[in-house]
Amino acid sequence: VDADDVITKEEQIFLLLKAKAKCERHLKAKVPKVHGPVTLLYLCVSSTDGFCLPEWDGIVCWPEGVPGKVVAMPCPEYIYDFNHKGHAYRRCDLNGSWELVPGNNRTWANYSECAKFLTNETREREVFDRLYLIYTVGYSISLGSLTVAVLILGYFRRLHCTRNYIHMHLFVSFMLRAVSIFVKDAVLYSGSALEEMERISEEDLKSITEAPPADKSQFVGCKVAVTFFLYFLATNYYWILVEGLYLHSLIFMAFFSEKKYLWGFTLFGWGLPAVFVTAWASVRATLADTECWDLSAGNLKWIIQVPILAAIVVNFILFINIIRVLATKLRETNAGRCDSRQQYRKLLKSTLVLMPLFGVHYIVFMAMPYTEVSGILWQVQMHYEMLFNSFQGFFVAIIYCFCNGEVQAEIKKSWSRWTLALDFKRKARSGSTTYSYGPMVSHTSITNVATRGALALHLNTRLIPGTLNGHRNLPGYVKNGSISENSMPSSGPEQYNKDEEYLNGSGLYDGDKATVFVEEERETVM
């Protein structure tokens, strides 16, 4: 078993039975000839020389005991969850027999130092509960914010471009990662399973005489949940890498066909993880088909971990190279126009914006192995990983959607259109006198002229300041003698290349476009 792994129940039973067989061979080798084939494993009589006889009690192979003395044995290494720094104790009485439990025909033994894992330790439980709370809240917030971000980018057609398509794939990968974690926790760590774990005792270990029959059909559901979790985890890392490759290509490639590369990025982000996750599942089912596959199976873990670590390292290299280019361009464009502190602030802003996108925090504890749960380093590492990993989707949604200038402009325009249409419809329903505004007919009374004027002035201040005639500002209004009652000026589409402002959309530079066009407002209302 690897030092950073946890063995399964079947593996623990195998190690225990192996230790029992070794003890039996050792005891049989020491049996005097006068005893013949008699087995002394559970013999409760005194030896001829007055010493307590060696025996296997179900956990430890006990040696001979000196009468009137306490025998101490190190906690066995083959019981994985034992405290291996402690000792187990038995007492040999003056008659040369192992001391029995008062009122019970069982040999007395003290495993309290070994069986620390059997007690519900408050401190460790608090640590795990805190970690569970952190990543549950983090992934829930990320899932909600990413869902809103995907709906926004998908709803507004003006935001449909290669850059935002890649953002949407990244957002979806974060969402699927969060959902798969919730499903995995629900399947693997249900209440009944945790209660069964807490009922494990010293007597359970002693009662094991043979390996239980393997019924693998009950683990099919949790194996599927773990496999999908690992797949969506890998796709999330690879879509982070796709974001880095795309930005790196925009900066360093003079001719970059975005539509052509989008299909390649899609296959890379969703297809490549499927290859090595499928390979891992096949090998695991063949060589280490134990329980739910949630525990590591030795070196098989590298089938998944090596590609993920490679993606992290490559993305970090791309991040360093892009920051280097940004620093160089910043010095060249601002030479003599601003002091060095202002340049450093701009570079720091760009760096902080890119860090969540590139997953730079993964590199911190990437090569550090897990240590014991009670260690301070383990707690620092786990709190760091749970906090940043769970909230990373939220940070990405904030920076690359909600704080994006183009997204804000589209939301403002949509809100203005909706409020303008709502105000106009509400004002148009009141009154009885008929007034004609192009193809629309409004029945209003003479007493509502002031109200209509106020509406016109309200629309006037919102759309085209400086117009004297309030009716001229109402959508669809046509003055007598005009060319056509139904004619309206059409709004021209905005002509700008969104992908040329990738860094602008990511928040690296200022000057976001937020212009609200008057003609678009008028056309929408009608």
C-alpha positions in Angstrom: 0.0 0.0 0.0 1.3 3.5 -0.9 2.0 5.8 1.9 -0.5 8.3 0.7 -3.3 5.8 0.0 -6.0 4.1 1.9 -6.6 0.4 1.6 -10.0 -1.2 1.1 -11.8 -3.5 3.4 -10.9 -6.5 1.3 -7.3 -5.6 1.4 -7.3 -5.1 5.1 -8.9 -8.6 5.6 -6.3 -10.1 3.3 -3.4 -8.6 5.4 -5.0 -9.7 8.6 -5.4 -13.3 7.4 -1.9 -13.3 6.1 -0.6 -12.3 9.6 -2.7 -15.0 11.2 -1.2 -17.7 8.9 2.3 -16.4 9.7 1.6 -16.6 13.4 0.2 -20.2 13.1 3.4 -21.3 11.3 5.5 -19.6 14.0 3.7 -21.3 16.9 3.6 -24.7 15.3 7.4 -24.5 14.8 7.8 -24.0 18.6 5.4 -26.7 19.8 7.3 -29.4 21.7 7.2 -33.0 20.4 5.3 -34.3 23.4 2.3 -32.3 22.2 2.3 -33.9 18.8 -0.1 -32.3 16.3 -1.9 -30.2 19.0 -2.5 -26.6 18.0 -1.8 -24.1 20.7 -3.5 -21.1 19.1 -6.3 -20.9 21.6 -4.9 -23.2 24.4 -5.9 -21.8 27.8 -3.7 -24.1 30.0 -0.4 -23.3 31.5 2.9 -24.5 30.0 5.0 -26.9 32.0 7.5 -24.2 32.9 4.9 -21.8 34.3 4.9 -19.3 31.4 1.8 -18.1 29.6 1.6 -19.7 26.2 2.0 -17.8 23.0 -1.2 -17.5 20.9 -3.0 -15.6 18.2 -6.0 -13.6 19.6 -7.4 -12.4 16.3 -5.3 -9.3 16.0 -1.8 -9.8 17.4 0.5 -12.9 17.7 1.3 -12.8 21.4 4.6 -14.3 22.7 5.2 -16.2 26.0 4.2 -14.2 29.1 6.2 -14.1 32.3 3.9 -14.9 35.3 2.8 -11.7 37.2 4.0 -9.4 34.4 2.3 -7.3 31.7 3.2 -8.1 28.1 3.4 -5.2 25.7 3.3 -5.6 21.9 3.6 -2.8 19.3 0.4 -2.1 17.5 0.6 -4.2 14.3 1.5 -2.5 11.0 -0.9 -4.6 9.0 -3.9 -2.9 10.7 -3.8 0.2 8.5 -5.8 2.5 10.7 -4.1 1.6 14.0 -2.0 4.1 15.8 1.4 2.4 15.0 3.2 4.4 17.7 1.1 2.8 20.5 1.2 -0.6 22.2 -1.3 -3.4 23.1 -1.2 -5.0 26.6 -2.0 -8.4 28.2 -1.3 -9.6 31.7 0.0 -13.0 32.6 -1.2 -14.0 36.1 0.9 -15.8 38.7 -0.6 -19.2 37.7 0.9 -18.9 34.2 -2.4 -18.2 32.5 -3.5 -15.1 30.6 -5.7 -13.0 32.7 -9.4 -13.2 31.9 -12.1 -10.5 31.8 -13.9 -10.5 35.2 -17.3 -12.3 34.8 -16.5 -13.3 31.2 -14.6 -16.3 29.8 -12.5 -14.1 27.5 -8.8 -13.2 27.7 -8.2 -9.6 28.8 -6.3 -7.3 26.4 -6.0 -3.5 26.2 -5.9 -2.1 22.6 -6.8 1.5 23.6 -3.6 3.0 22.3 -3.9 1.2 19.0 -7.6 1.7 18.4 -7.7 5.5 18.4 -9.5 5.3 15.0 -12.4 3.4 16.7 -13.3 6.4 18.9 -15.1 9.4 17.5 -12.3 12.0 17.9 -13.9 15.5 18.1 -11.0 17.4 16.6 -10.7 15.4 13.4 -14.4 15.3 13.0 -14.5 19.1 13.3 -11.8 19.4 10.6 -13.7 17.2 8.1 -17.0 18.9 8.9 -15.4 22.3 8.2 -13.8 21.1 5.0 -17.2 19.6 3.9 -18.9 22.9 4.6 -16.3 24.9 2.7 -16.5 23.0 -0.5 -20.2 22.5 -0.4 -20.8 26.3 -0.1 -18.1 27.0 -2.6 -19.4 24.6 -5.3 -23.0 25.7 -4.7 -22.1 29.4 -5.2 -20.0 28.6 -8.2 -22.8 26.4 -9.7 -25.4 29.2 -9.4 -23.2 31.9 -10.7 -21.9 29.8 -13.6 -25.5 28.9 -14.6 -26.4 32.6 -14.8 -23.3 33.3 -16.8 -24.0 30.6 -19.3 -27.6 31.8 -19.8 -26.4 35.4 -20.3 -23.7 34.4 -22.9 -26.2 32.1 -24.7 -29.1 34.5 -24.7 -27.5 37.6 -26.3 -26.6 37.0 -29.9 -24.1 39.9 -30.0 -22.0 37.9 -27.5 -21.8 34.9 -29.7 -18.1 34.6 -30.8 -15.3 32.1 -30.5 -13.9 33.7 -27.3 -17.3 33.4 -25.5 -17.9 29.9 -26.9 -14.7 28.8 -25.2 -15.8 30.6 -22.0 -19.1 28.8 -22.1 -17.4 25.4 -22.4 -15.2 26.3 -19.5 -18.2 27.4 -17.4 -20.1 24.1 -18.2 -17.0 22.1 -17.2 -17.0 23.8 -13.8 -20.7 23.2 -13.5 -20.4 19.5 -14.3 -17.5 19.2 -11.9 -19.6 20.6 -9.1 -22.6 18.4 -9.9 -20.4 15.3 -10.1 -19.0 16.0 -6.6 -22.5 16.4 -5.1 -23.6 13.1 -6.7 -20.5 11.3 -5.6 -20.9 12.5 -2.0 -24.6 11.4 -2.0 -23.8 7.9 -3.4 -20.6 7.2 -1.4 -21.1 8.9 1.9 -24.7 8.2 2.7 -25.9 8.1 6.3 -26.1 4.3 6.6 -22.5 3.9 5.3 -21.1 6.4 7.8 -23.0 4.7 10.7 -21.6 1.3 9.6 -18.1 2.8 9.7 -18.6 4.1 13.2 -19.7 0.7 14.5 -16.3 -0.9 13.7 -14.7 -2.2 16.9 -11.9 -4.4 18.2 -14.2 -7.4 18.4 -15.1 -7.0 14.7 -11.4 -7.4 13.9 -11.1 -10.4 16.1 -14.1 -12.1 14.6 -12.6 -12.1 11.1 -11.8 -15.7 10.2 -12.1 -15.6 6.4 -12.6 -13.2 3.6 -16.3 -12.3 3.0 -17.9 -13.3 -0.3 -17.4 -10.7 -2.9 -20.7 -9.2 -4.1 -19.5 -6.6 -6.6 -23.0 -5.9 -8.1 -23.8 -3.6 -5.2 -20.9 -1.3 -6.1 -21.9 -0.6 -9.7 -23.7 2.7 -9.0 -20.8 4.2 -6.9 -18.2 3.0 -9.5 -20.2 4.9 -12.2 -20.4 8.0 -9.9 -16.6 8.0 -9.2 -15.8 7.5 -12.9 -17.9 10.4 -14.1 -16.5 12.5 -11.3 -12.9 11.8 -12.5 -13.9 12.5 -16.1 -15.5 15.9 -15.3 -12.6 16.8 -13.1 -10.2 16.1 -15.9 -12.3 18.0 -18.5 -12.3 21.0 -16.1 -8.4 21.0 -16.0 -8.3 20.6 -19.8 -10.7 23.4 -20.6 -8.6 25.7 -18.3 -5.7 24.6 -20.6 -7.8 25.4 -23.7 -8.4 28.9 -22.4 -4.6 29.3 -22.0 -3.9 27.9 -25.4 -6.5 30.2 -27.1 -5.2 33.4 -25.4 -1.6 32.4 -26.2 -2.5 31.8 -29.8 -4.2 35.2 -30.1 -1.0 36.9 -28.8 1.7 34.9 -30.7 0.0 33.8 -33.9 -0.4 36.3 -36.7 -3.0 34.3 -38.7 -5.3 32.5 -36.4 -8.5 30.9 -37.8 -10.7 30.9 -34.7 -13.6 28.9 -36.2 -11.3 26.2 -37.4 -9.5 25.9 -34.1 -12.7 25.9 -32.1 -13.6 22.4 -33.2 -10.1 21.3 -32.3 -10.3 22.9 -28.9 -13.7 21.2 -28.3 -12.3 17.7 -29.1 -9.3 18.5 -27.0 -11.2 19.6 -24.0 -13.9 16.9 -23.9 -12.3 14.1 -25.9 -8.8 13.7 -24.5 -9.9 13.3 -20.9 -12.3 10.6 -22.0 -9.4 8.6 -23.4 -7.3 8.3 -20.3 -10.3 8.1 -17.9 -11.6 5.2 -20.0 -8.2 3.6 -19.9 -8.1 4.0 -16.1 -11.5 2.5 -15.7 -10.6 -0.5 -17.8 -7.4 -1.2 -15.9 -9.1 -0.7 -12.6 -11.9 -3.1 -13.5 -9.3 -5.7 -14.5 -6.6 -5.4 -11.9 -8.1 -3.6 -8.9 -11.8 -4.0 -8.9 -12.4 -3.2 -5.2 -15.5 -1.6 -3.8 -16.3 1.8 -5.3 -12.9 2.8 -6.9 -12.9 5.9 -4.7 -9.7 4.7 -3.0 -6.4 4.8 -4.8 -5.1 1.5 -6.1 -1.3 2.0 -5.9 0.3 3.1 -9.2 -2.9 3.0 -11.2 -3.7 6.5 -10.0 -0.9 7.9 -12.3 -3.0 6.9 -15.4 -5.2 9.9 -14.5 -2.9 12.1 -12.5 -0.1 12.3 -15.0 -2.2 13.9 -17.8 -3.8 16.3 -15.3 -0.4 17.3 -13.9 0.9 17.8 -17.4 -2.1 20.1 -18.2 -1.3 22.1 -15.0 2.4 22.5 -15.8 1.8 23.5 -19.5 -0.8 26.0 -18.4 1.5 27.5 -15.8 4.2 27.9 -18.5 1.7 29.6 -20.8 0.7 31.9 -17.9 4.4 32.9 -17.3 5.0 33.6 -21.0 1.9 35.7 -21.4 2.7 37.8 -18.3 6.2 38.3 -19.7 4.8 39.6 -23.0 2.3 41.9 -21.2 5.1 43.3 -19.1 7.2 43.9 -22.2 4.4 45.6 -24.1 3.5 47.7 -21.1 7.0 49.1 -20.8 7.1 49.8 -24.6 3.8 51.6 -24.9 4.1 53.6 -21.7 7.7 54.6 -21.9 8.1 58.1 -20.6 4.3 58.5 -20.0 3.8 57.0 -16.5 6.0 56.1 -13.6 7.1 52.5 -12.8 4.6 52.1 -10.0 1.7 52.7 -12.3 3.1 50.1 -14.7 3.5 47.6 -11.9 -0.1 48.2 -10.8 -1.4 47.5 -14.4 0.7 44.4 -14.6 -0.5 43.2 -11.2 -4.1 43.8 -12.3 -3.5 41.7 -15.5 -1.8 39.0 -13.5 -4.6 38.7 -10.9 -7.2 38.6 -13.7 -5.4 35.7 -15.4 -4.7 33.6 -12.3 -8.2 32.1 -11.9 -8.4 31.4 -15.6 -5.1 29.6 -15.7 -5.6 27.8 -12.4 -2.3 29.0 -11.1 -3.2 28.0 -7.5 -3.0 24.3 -8.5 0.8 24.6 -8.8 1.3 25.5 -5.1 0.7 22.0 -3.6 1.0 20.0 -6.8 4.1 18.0 -5.9 3.5 17.8 -2.2 2.3 14.4 -0.9 -0.5 14.0 1.6 0.6 13.6 5.2 -1.3 12.4 8.3 -4.7 13.9 8.9 -3.7 15.3 12.3 -0.8 17.2 10.8 -0.9 21.0 10.5 0.5 20.8 6.9 -2.2 18.5 5.8 -4.9 20.8 7.3 -3.4 23.9 5.6 -3.2 22.1 2.3 -6.7 20.7 2.4 -8.3 24.1 3.5 -6.3 25.8 0.7 -7.4 23.4 -2.0 -11.0 23.1 -0.9 -11.4 26.9 -0.7 -9.8 27.8 -4.1 -11.0 24.8 -6.0 -14.6 25.2 -4.9 -14.8 29.0 -5.5 -12.7 29.1 -8.7 -15.9 28.8 -10.9 -17.4 31.7 -9.1 -14.3 33.8 -9.6 -14.2 32.9 -13.3 -17.8 33.8 -13.8 -17.4 37.2 -12.1 -14.3 38.2 -14.0 -15.1 36.9 -17.5 -18.8 37.4 -17.6 -20.3 39.7 -15.0 -17.4 42.2 -15.1 -17.1 42.0 -18.9 -17.8 45.3 -20.6 -19.6 43.8 -23.6 -21.9 41.7 -21.3 -22.7 44.8 -19.2 -23.5 46.8 -22.3 -25.9 44.1 -23.6 -27.7 43.8 -20.2 -28.1 47.6 -20.0 -29.5 47.8 -23.5 -31.9 44.9 -22.8 -33.0 46.5 -19.6 -33.6 49.9 -21.3 -35.7 48.3 -24.0 -37.8 46.4 -21.5 -38.4 49.4 -19.2 -39.1 51.7 -22.2 -41.7 49.2 -23.7 -43.3 48.8 -20.3 -43.6 52.5 -19.7 -45.0 53.1 -23.2 -47.6 50.4 -22.9 -48.8 51.6 -19.5 -49.2 55.2 -20.7 -50.9 54.1 -24.0 -53.7 52.3 -22.2 -55.1 55.4 -20.4 -57.8 57.9 -21.7 -60.4 58.1 -24.5 -59.4 60.6 -27.2 -57.6 59.1 -30.2 -54.1 60.1 -31.1 -52.2 58.5 -33.9 -48.5 57.6 -33.5 -47.7 55.8 -36.8 -49.3 52.4 -36.8 -50.3 52.7 -33.2 -53.6 54.2 -31.9 -53.9 55.6 -28.4 -57.3 56.6 -26.8 -56.6 59.3 -24.2 -58.7 62.1 -22.7 -58.0 65.8 -23.1 -57.0 66.0 -19.4 -54.1 63.6 -20.1 -52.3 65.9 -22.4 -50.0 67.0 -19.6 -49.3 63.4 -18.7 -48.4 62.7 -22.3 -46.2 65.7 -22.4 -44.4 64.4 -19.3 -44.0 61.1 -20.9 -42.5 62.7 -24.0 -40.1 64.7 -21.8 -39.2 61.5 -19.9 -38.4 59.7 -23.2 -36.7 62.9 -24.4 -34.2 62.9 -21.6 -33.6 59.2 -21.9 -33.1 59.0 -25.7 -32.4 62.3 -27.6 -31.8 65.3 -25.4 -32.6 68.7 -26.9 -35.7 67.9 -28.9 -38.5 70.5 -28.4 -41.5 68.5 -29.6 -42.3 65.8 -27.1 -44.4 63.7 -29.7 -41.5 63.6 -32.0 -39.7 61.4 -29.4 -42.4 58.8 -29.1 -41.6 55.6 -31.0 -43.6 55.3 -34.2 -44.8 58.9 -34.3 -45.1 60.2 -37.9 -45.7 63.9 -38.6 -48.3 64.9 -41.2 -46.9 65.1 -44.6 -44.2 62.5 -44.0 -43.2 59.9 -46.4 -45.1 57.0 -44.9 -47.0 56.4 -41.7 -45.3 53.0 -41.2 -41.8 54.1 -42.1 -39.2 53.9 -39.3 -35.5 54.4 -39.4 -33.8 51.1 -39.1 -30.9 50.5 -36.7 -27.6 49.4 -38.2 -25.7 46.6 -36.5 -22.7 47.4 -34.5 -19.6 46.8 -36.5 -16.7 45.8 -34.4 -14.6 42.7 -34.0 -15.2 41.3 -30.5 -12.4 38.8 -30.6 -9.9 41.6 -31.2 -10.8 42.8 -27.7 -10.2 39.5 -25.9 -8.1 41.1 -23.2 -10.6 44.0 -23.0 -13.4 41.5 -22.4 -11.3 39.7 -19.8 -10.8 42.9 -17.8 -7.1 43.5 -18.7 -7.7 46.9 -20.3 -10.2 49.6 -19.8 -12.5 51.3 -22.2 -15.5 48.9 -22.4 -18.1 49.7 -24.9 -21.5 50.5 -23.4 -23.3 52.7 -26.0 -27.0 52.5 -26.1 -28.4 53.2 -29.6 -31.5 55.3 -29.8 -32.9 53.8 -33.0 -32.6 50.3 -31.5 -34.7 51.4 -28.5 -37.4 52.8 -30.8 -37.5 49.7 -33.0 -37.7 47.4 -30.0 -40.6 49.2 -28.4 -42.6 49.0 -31.7 
